[in-house]
Amino acid sequence: MGYTPMKYSEKISHLLKSRGISLRAFVAGANISMQTAQNLKSGKGEGPNTITKQKVAAFFNLPPEQLFDDGIDISTTTSLSRSLNLDDKSQRENVSILTALLGKLDTLIGVFAPSEKYDNSKRLIARPDFEAARLAAPEWCRDALHTINALEYELERLGIKSVAEMDNRITQLERQVVQISSHGKDSSEKTTTKKSAKRTTWPKSKEVGEAIDK
């Protein structure tokens, strides 16, 4: 049975839709501009250069020629459905670390607002691999993996790659909060402030997500 040739713009649109990837996530993950992403999806413009092709192909975990050769229909090729399970030891360890840190990450985001651009090549889990792992995971844990993937950017921006580093950073932040909270108050108020500061209410995950999206 034959196939209908697909243009690269059709392939990219197909991949984004089938994998549930937003245009904003595509821009961030492939490290391209929004205009470039829109042109790739619509097929407008002069076409991507070699560097852009490599970035986009790496994002989708596909060979550049397979994605940008109009004679290949990715909707029927086995490479499109190829995905990573969480059976690989390094994948399990990375996900385990990120899961352990997830509960504490809101604290850091509450203190340090995200502002820097992220280097996708230095992620603990490469974006294409992580996306494939998320799609291959059971439905009940996909949301958690998606959340970890989003919050992982903040982890790496702060240079934190282990539970121990996170614990140390949290301890430092708690001390800073105590100092800030007690600054300018008399001695009798400082004792109360120090006790209550350890129970500081940090932004909830939903609020953090909304803040990041703005």
N, C-alpha and C positions, 0 to 999 in steps of 0.2 A: 504494500500500500504506500503510495507516494505522500508527499507533504507539500504544503504551500510555503514558498520562501517568505521569510519574515524580515522586515527592515529592523535595524538596530533599535529604532524608537519603539517599535511594536514589542520587541523582546524586553526592553527595559520596562515598559508599561506593564507587560505581563508579569515580570518578576516582582515589581513593586506591589502589584495587586495580589498575586498569589501568595506572597510572603507577608502580606500585611504591613509593609514598610511605608511610612509617610514620606512625603517629599522632604520635609525638614530632617527626618532621620537619615534619608539618603544623602542630603547635603553634608550633614555632620560626619556620617560614617565614611563617605568617599572623599571627604575633604575637597569639595568643589563648591562653586558659588551657586546660589539659588537660580540665577539666570542660566548657568550651564546646565543645571539639572532640568530646568523647564525645557530648554532646547533639546536635550537628549531625549526627553519623554515625548516631545511633539515632533521631533525630526527637523525642526527649523534651524536656520543658521548654516554656517559653512561645514559643520561637522566637527567632531572632537579631534584634538591632536593626539599624538602618541602617548603623552604623559596622562592625559585625561582618560584615554582608553584603558591604560594600565590601572589607574586608580579605580575606575568603575568596575572593571573586570575582577579586580581583587576584592572589591566590596561584595560582589555577587558570588565570589569563589568559582569563577569560570575563566577559561582561557580567553584572552582578548579576541583571538580570531573567531572563536565560537560565538561571542557576543556581538561582534561588529561585522561579521561576514553575513551579508544579506541572504546567502544561499543556504544557511543552516537554520532549521526550525527548532528552537530550543524547547518548545512545548512538548515535543515527542522524544527528545534525547534523554538518555539515562543520566547524563551529567546534571541535569536540572533537578532531578529528584534525589541525587546523592546528598546525604546528610550525615552529620556526626551524631552519634549517640553519646550519652554521658558514661560510656564504658571505658574510655581512655583515661588512664590514671591521672595525667596532667590536667585534663578537663575536670575531673571530679575534684581534684585538689583545689583548683582555682575557684570553682563554684562553691566549694565548702568554705574557703576563706572569705569570699565575698558575702556569702550568706551569714557568716558569723559577724562580719563587720556591719551588715545592713542595719541592725538594730541601733547601732551607735552613730551611724552616719548623719542622721538628722541633726545631731548636736553640732557637728562640724559645719554643716551647711548653714545652720542658724547663726554661726559666728563669721564664717567666711563665705561671702556671696560669690558665686561662680562668675569669673570675669575673663579668664584667659582662654585662648584657643587650645584645643586638645590635639595632641599628636597621636593620631590613630595607630601609627606603627609601633607605639610603645605600650599599647594596652595589654593588660594581664591576659586577656583572651582576645585574639584577633577578631575584629568585627565579623568577617564572613563566617568564621568557625562558630562564633557565639550565636549568630543568627540561625545557622543550620542546627546547632544544638538545641536552641529554643524551639524551633519548629518540630524537631524530632522528639522533644520531651512530651510526657503525658500532659493532657490538657489542663489538669488541675494545678500544675506548677509553672505553666507558661507565663502567667502574669508575674509571678515572683521572679522568674528569670529575666523578664523584660524590665522589671523594676531595678534589679541588680545591674543590668546592662546600662541603664540610664545613670544610676548613681555611681557606677564604677568610674565614670569620667571624673567625678569630684575626688574620689580616692586617689587617682593617679595624679591629678593636679596638685594635690597636697603631698605627693610622694610617699603614700602609705601603702605598703604591700604585705603587711602581716597583722595578725591579731595583736601581737605584742606592741607593735608601733602604734596601732590605734588606741590601745589601752593607755599607753604613755601620753599620747596626744590629748586624750580625753581628760586625763588627770591634770595636765598642764592647763587646759581650758577651764576646768572647774576652779582651779586656784585663781586664774585670772578673773573669773566671774565673781568669786568671793571678794577679791581685792577691789574690783570696780564697784560692787554692790555696797561695800563697807566704806568706801572713800568719802571723806567729809562728814562722817557721823561720829558721835561720841562713843566712848568705850562701851557703855551699856548697850548701845544699839548694835555694835559690831558683833557681839557674841550671837545675838539672835539672827543677824544677817548671814553669818557664816554657816549656821546650822540650816537655814532655809535655802541658801544658795545651792547646796548640793542637790536639792530637789527641784532645780529650775525646770520650768515647763518649756520644752523646746518645740519648734514648729512640727506639726504633724506631717506625715508623708505627703498627703494631698496638698497641703499648703506649700510644701517645699517644691513639689512638682509644678504647681501653678507659678511659683516664683521663678523657677528655671525657664519655663516656657515664655515668660514675658521678656 
